[in-house]
Amino acid sequence: MKRVVSCLFLVGLMLVNAGCESSSSDVKLPRRATQAEINQSAATALQELYRTMPFSRTLVSKAKAILVFPQVYKAGFIIGGQSGNGVALAPDGRPLGYFNISAASYGLQAGAQQFSYALFVMSDEAIEYMKKSEGWEVGVGPSVVLVDEGLAKTLTTTTAKKDVYAFIFSQKGLMAGIGIQGSKITRINPDAGSATVVR
């Protein structure tokens, strides 16, 4: 499945590069990043999340881990895909492991987009599931809630009862249909670079 998603994603990128520009010109193409680069990008992305969605900070004190995908790329023309690498962080900012998120999509679509995901993992059960699973498909296993403005207004450490809370932010480019359902998260082993603590 991962191979199919990767192929679809690359086909989407080639078609978009060949035919769609204007609204997608600020989307940068992905490249392989080291652990140090992912850590740095994750730190920047988290600061942007806290700046634009201050209510997301309310979850930090209860989170078991925060999974940050600082740059997720989505592209397609009829057939599309999305992919990005990220890091799981302990509450003190230590990297716990590195992951890829990917998904395929089909239907009326054309364009390219870059955005960020942050998943606040709230339960020990969800952590154990992530450790044991070969690949975690969002929507199967731990319950995931995509946080919008309406939910954010009522979200507190007391009301946060689900396994995972997901935020989508820092969108660039123009393409409809950003979502997390059906995405697959798998562990990766990028080159080390210099280790850093993400705060």
N, C-alpha and C positions, 0 to 999 in steps of 0.2 A: 504493500500500500504506500509506504513512504517513497519508494522509487517512482510509482505512478504520480504521486503528488509533486515530486521534484520535477519530473518531466513536464507535467502540465504547467507548473509554475514557470519553467524556462521557456516553454512555448509561448505562454502569455506575455512574458517579458519581451521576447523577440518581436511578437506581433505589435505590442504596444510601442516599442522603440521604432518600428518601421512606420507605423501609421498614426499614432496619437501623440501630440506634443502639447501645445498651448497650456492647458490646465494641469498637466502632469510634469511640467518642466522643472519643478522644484523637488521632485522625487529622485533621490540618488540611488543608483543600483547597488545591490548588496555585494559584499566581498567577505572573505574569510577573516575573522577577527581573533585575536589572542584572548586569553583569559583576562589579562590586564586591560585590554581595550574594552572588553565586555563589561568589566567591573566599573571602569570610568564612565562608560556610556550609561550604565545602570544608575550610577550616582547622580548624573546629570538629569536623567529621566525622572528619578524619584523626586528630586528638588522641584522639577517642573510640575509633577503631579501635585505635590503639596502646595505649590503656589497657585495653581489653577483650580484645584479641588481641595481646599483646606480640610474639609470634612474627612478626607481619606486618612488623615493623621489620627483620627479617633480609633482606628483599628490597630495601630502599631503596637500599643501596649498589650493587646491580647493575641496578636498574631504569633503563630509558631514559626512561620517563615514567610518571606515575601519573595515571590517569583516575578522577576522584572525582565520583560522583553523590550529593550529600549528602541529597537528599530525593526518593525515588522513590515515587510513589503508585500503588497497585493497588486497583482497585475493580471490582465486578461482581455481577451477578445472572444466572446462566446464561452470559450473554456478558459478558466482562470485558476490561479493558485495564490497562496500566501505562505510566507516563510520568514523566520527570524530566530536569532539566537539570543539566549538570556541566561541569567544567573539566579539561583535560589539563595537568598540571604537569611542568615540567622538574625534574631532580634537585635544583636549587638553589631550587625553589619558584616559579619564574617561570611565569605562565600561558602556555601555548602555543596554546590554542584552546578553543572552547566547543562542547559537544555535547549532543544530546538522546538519551535512550534510551527506546525504546517497544516494546511487545509486545501482542499480542491473545491472549486465551485463551477457550476454550469448554468447557462441561461443567458438572457439578454444583458450583456455587460461589455464595457470597453473602457479602458483607462488604466491608470496606475495610481497607487496611493502608498504613503508611508505613515505609520502611526506607532504608538507604544501601547503595550499591555502591562498592567501590574496585577498580580493575583495575590491576595492576602490569604494565606492558608491558616485557618483558625483552629483546626482540631488535630489531635495526635493521630486519629484514624486516617485523616487525609494525608498526613506526612508518611505514615506507614504504607499507605496505598501507593504513593509516589515512589517510595523506595523499592517496593516489591514488583511493581508492574513493569513489563517490558516497554510499554508505551501507554500513556494515559490519554484516552480519548475523552475530551470534555463533553459531558452529558452522560457518561457512563462512569460509575464509581462515585466519588465524592460529589455532593451537591454544590453547584456553582451558581452564584447570583451575579448578573451583570448590573452594576450600580449605575443608575441614571440620576438626574437631578432630583426627581421626586423621592426616590428611595433615600438618597443622601440626606435629605432634610430630617428624616426620622431615624437615621442610623446612629446608634450609640454602642458603647461596649456592652450595654445590657441587652439591647435588641439584636445584636449581631449573633445569631444562633446557627447560621449555616456553616458548612465546611470551608467554603472558599468564596471570597468576594472579588470580582474582577472589575477593573477600570480600563477604559479605552480613552486615550488622550493624545495630544500633540499630532493631530492629523495634518498631512500635507498631500496635495494632489487632489484629484477629483474622481471618485468611484463610489458607487452605491454599495450598500450591503455589508458594512463591517459588522462582524459578530464573532463570538468565540465558540458557539455551539458547533460540535463536529470537528473542532481542531484537535490535532494529536500532538502530545508533548512527549518527547523522548530525550533521554540523557545523551549528551555528547562529551567529547574530550578534546577541546581546543588546545592549541599550543599554550604553554604556561605564560610566557612573558613575565613581568614582575608582579608578584602578588600584592594586592591592596585590600584594605578594608573599606567597604562601601558604607557611607553614613548618609 
